[in-house]
Amino acid sequence: MRYGRTVPVSEAEELPPAPQEAHTVFGEFFPEAVRYAELLADAGVKRGLIGPREVPRLWERHLLNCAVLSEVVPEGVTVCDVGSGAGLPGIPLALVRPDLKITLLEPLLRRTNFLQEVVELLGLDHVTVVRGRAEEMLGKLPPVHVVTARAVAPLDRLAGWGVPLLRPYGEMLALKGDTAEEELLGARAALSKLGVVQTSVLHVGEGVVDPMSTVVRVEVGESPGGVRFAAKRAKAARTSRRRR
């Protein structure tokens, strides 16, 4: 395990004990999951990355809610967690799926500092932290199989950031709440322009979280981002070749 600059942690009295479901979901990485929960409850709150009222429900509402996303992520793929914030869902996903190559993409420095410290402290060698806005990453990050996101923005705007980062025939998995179906209906025109060919609403985490986590799956065809981003992608590729 690699250690960087450590995050100061004190006793998090408000953090409840991990539920039995956490032992099952995180398996051999359960100790790392506990450590991450402690970091969120202490340094995460102090740095304004998570609200203090969220601490008592960190396990159910945040860690487990995000970890069950693994049920619909294919094996051995590349993932970009857009607007990763405090690492949700990227870090819980990384803890349960060491087969994935995950990029945590976050524009704010204080958040990327926290993410880098957590990644190093937990020894997550298959996770990379990148500072930047999704809309500026075209041509700077290799296209990925899967984009993940959680409560970052309305679906149409979120897709505009995340879909162009996908490989052809990739998918975006967005953790949403009760309004998922409504958001999807309202975003259909925007999604079509972005090269989306299929959408669905999934429910994951049966027997782990109640209510189950709601996931909007957005699948693209051969041109992620549609015509507009095809031109941008080609320009980015030419610029990248010239730099070499």
N, C-alpha and C positions, 0 to 999 in steps of 0.2 A: 504493500500500500504506500502511495506517495503522500507526503504531507507538505502543504504549503503554509501560508499564513493562516493560522487557526482562527476560527470564529469563537469569541468568548461565550461560554455557556454557563449559566447558573442553574440552580434548581428551578424547574418550571412547575410550580405547585398546582397551577390550573390545568396542566396537561393530564388528562385521565390516562389510566393504564391502557395499554393496547388491547383491543378486543381479540377474542380467539380467532376471528376471521383474518386478522392481520398476520397471525402465525401461519395460517394456511396459505394466504395469498403470497406473502413475501418469502416463505420457506427459509432457505439457508441465508437469505439476505435480510432476515427479520432484524438482527441487531443493527444493521445499517439503516433500516427503516425507522427504528426507534431513535437513532441518533439524528436522523433528518427531522423527525417530528420535534425533538428537543431543540434543534437549531431554529426551526420555524417559530416555536413557542417563545424563544428567548431573543436571539439576534434578529430573527425575522420581524418580530414585533417592534423591537427597539429601532430598527432601520426603516420602519414604515412599510415593509413589504407585505405584511398581513395584519389585519385588525386584531386587537387584543380580544375582542368578543368571539373570534373564530377559534381561539385556543382550545376551549372545552370540546369542540367538535372537529378538531383537526383530523382525527383518524377516519371517521365516517364520511364527513363532508369533503375532505380534501385528499388525503393519501389513498384511502381505499377507493373512493369515487374515481380517482384518476388511474389507479393501478389496474382496475378492471377493463380499461380501454385495451389492454393487451389481448383480450379475447378476440378482437377484430383486426389486429395488426398481423400481417403475414410474417412468416419466419425469415430471418436473415436479411431484412431490407434496411435501406437507409431512411432516416426520419429527420425532419426538421420541425422543432417545436417553436411555432411562431408566437412572439410576445410572451416568452416563457415566464417572465416576472420572477416569482420566488421558486420557479422550477416545476410548476404544475401545468400540464401533466407529465412533463419530460422526465423528471427525476424518479417519481414512482414507477413510471414505465421502464426506465433504465434498470431499476432495482429488480424488477420481475422478469426482464427480458435482456439478459446479457448477450443474446445473439444479434441484437440490433446495433446499428451505428447511428448515434443520435447527436444532432446539433441543437443546442439551446440558443435560439436567436432572440436577442433582447436589446433594445436601443439605449436604455438608461445605464449609466456607468455604475451607480451604486448597486443596481440589481445584478449586473454582470460580475461585479466584484464578489458579491455574495454567492452567486452561482459557481464561480471558479473555486472559491474556498470550499464549498460543499462538495463539488466534484473531486477535488484533491483529497479532502478529508475522508470521503467515503471510498476512495480508490476506484472511481468509475472511469476506467481507462477507455471505455467505448463511447464516452461522451465528450463532446467539444463545445466550448462556450464561444459564441461569436457576438460581438457588439455591433448592432446596426439595425436599420429599419428594413422590413421585408421588401418594400418597394424599391430599395436601393441595392438589393442583393442579386438581381438578375445578371448573370455572367460572372459574378464574384464567388458564388457558391455552386458546387456541382448540383445538378438537378437530383431530386430525391424521389424515392418511391412513394413516401407517405409524408404529408404535412399534418401536424396535430396543432390544436389550439383549444383554449378554454376561456370562455367569457371575455374575449378580447374586444369584440365589436359585433355589430349586427352582421348577419350571415353574408349579405351581398358585399359589404365592405371587406369583411374578413376573407372572402373568396378572392377578391381583387388583389389582396396581399399574398395569399398563400398558394393559389392555383398556379400562378406563373413559375413557382419554384419547383413544380413537379416535373418528373420525367413523363414522356408519353405513356398513357394508360395508367398513370398513377392515381392516387386518391387523397383527398383531404378528409380528416376525421375531426369534427368539431364537437366538443362536449357542450351541450346546450341544456336548457331547462324545459319548463312546460310549454314554452312558446315555439319549440322546434318546428312543428308542423306548419305553424303560421308563418314563421320566418322563411321556411323553405318555399312556401307558396308565393310569398311576396318577392323572393329573390330569383325566381325561375328565369325571368328575362335576362337579368344580369349574368346569371350562371351560364345560360346558353351562349352569350357573347364571349364568355371566357373559355369556350371549348368543352364545357361540361356535357357529358352524354348520358349520365344516369345519376339519380339521387335516391337516397333512402333514409329512413329514420330507424335506428336500431336501439335496442334496450339491452344493456349488458350488466353483469354483476348480480345475477340472480342468486340468492342465498348468501350474498356478501354485503350488499348495501340495499337499504330500503328507504326511499324508493330506488329502483334501479337507475343507473346512469343512462342518460339519453345522449345518443351520438348521431349527428348528421353526417352521413357519408356522401361525399361528392366525388364522382369518378370522371376523369377526363379521357378524351380520345388521343389522337396522335399529335394534337397541337394544343398543349396546355397554355391557357391564357388567350387562345383565339388568335385572330388575324393581327390584332394590335400588338400583342406580345411576341408574335412570331418575328416581326420586323425588329423589335427591340433585342430579341434573343440573337438574331443573326448579326446585328450591329455589335453586341457584346462579344460574340464569338470572334469577330474580325479584330476588335480591339485587343482581345486576349492573345490572339496569334501574333499581332504586331509587337506586343510587349515581350514575347518570347524571343 
